[in-house]
Amino acid sequence: MRIRVRRTGGFAGIERRAEVDTSGRPDAHEWQTLAERALASAGRTPTAGVPDGFHYEITVDGRTVHTADPRLTEDERALITRVLKEGA
């Protein structure tokens, strides 16, 4: 499974991207479960956020959803944080 996160917006407007390929990872099932829960709660079209807030585009195996601060669910926030931390 390939998980990609693109973060835009914020006060400085700096874009950040990261990607994780879970193939062959011992924790692949954990990633898959988290990704499925995050995708289930996010919308397909960009959502309105708050001024200077972050907007997120999450792509999992070609399926893309959008979300924004402060409307992130716990699953979305967990997935985004993990991908941005561990992704290259």
C-alpha positions in Angstrom: 0.0 0.0 0.0 1.3 3.4 -0.9 0.2 6.3 1.3 0.9 9.9 0.3 0.1 13.1 2.2 0.3 16.6 0.8 0.0 19.5 3.3 -0.6 23.0 2.1 -1.5 26.3 3.7 -0.5 27.5 7.1 0.9 30.9 8.0 4.0 30.6 5.8 2.2 28.7 3.0 4.9 26.1 2.7 3.9 22.9 1.1 5.1 19.6 2.6 4.8 16.1 1.0 5.7 12.7 2.3 5.0 9.1 1.1 5.2 5.7 2.8 5.1 2.3 1.0 3.9 -0.3 3.5 4.9 -3.3 1.3 7.0 -5.6 3.2 6.8 -3.7 6.5 6.1 -5.7 9.6 3.5 -3.1 10.6 1.7 -3.0 7.2 -1.6 -4.2 8.6 -1.6 -1.4 11.2 -1.0 1.2 8.4 -3.7 -0.4 6.3 -6.3 -0.2 9.1 -5.4 3.4 9.9 -5.5 4.4 6.3 -8.9 2.8 5.7 -10.4 4.5 8.8 -9.0 7.9 7.7 -10.3 7.5 4.1 -13.8 6.6 5.4 -14.1 9.9 7.3 -12.6 12.3 4.7 -14.3 14.1 1.8 -13.5 13.7 -1.9 -13.4 17.5 -2.6 -11.3 20.1 -0.8 -12.9 21.4 2.4 -12.9 24.9 3.7 -10.6 25.3 6.7 -9.7 28.3 8.7 -7.4 31.2 7.8 -3.8 30.1 8.0 -4.8 26.5 8.7 -3.5 23.5 6.9 -5.2 21.6 4.1 -4.4 18.0 3.5 -4.6 15.7 0.5 -4.4 12.1 1.4 -3.8 9.5 -1.4 -3.9 5.8 -0.7 -3.3 3.5 -3.7 -4.7 6.1 -6.1 -7.8 7.1 -4.0 -7.5 10.7 -3.0 -9.5 12.5 -0.2 -9.2 16.0 1.2 -9.5 17.4 4.7 -8.5 20.6 6.6 -7.7 21.8 10.1 -9.6 22.1 12.5 -11.9 19.4 11.1 -9.5 16.5 11.2 -10.8 13.3 12.8 -8.5 11.4 15.2 -7.8 8.8 12.5 -6.9 11.4 9.9 -4.6 13.3 12.3 -2.9 10.1 13.3 -2.3 9.0 9.7 -1.1 12.4 8.6 1.2 12.8 11.5 2.7 9.3 10.9 3.2 9.7 7.2 4.8 13.2 7.6 7.1 11.8 10.3 8.1 8.5 8.6 7.7 9.3 5.0 10.4 10.3 2.6 
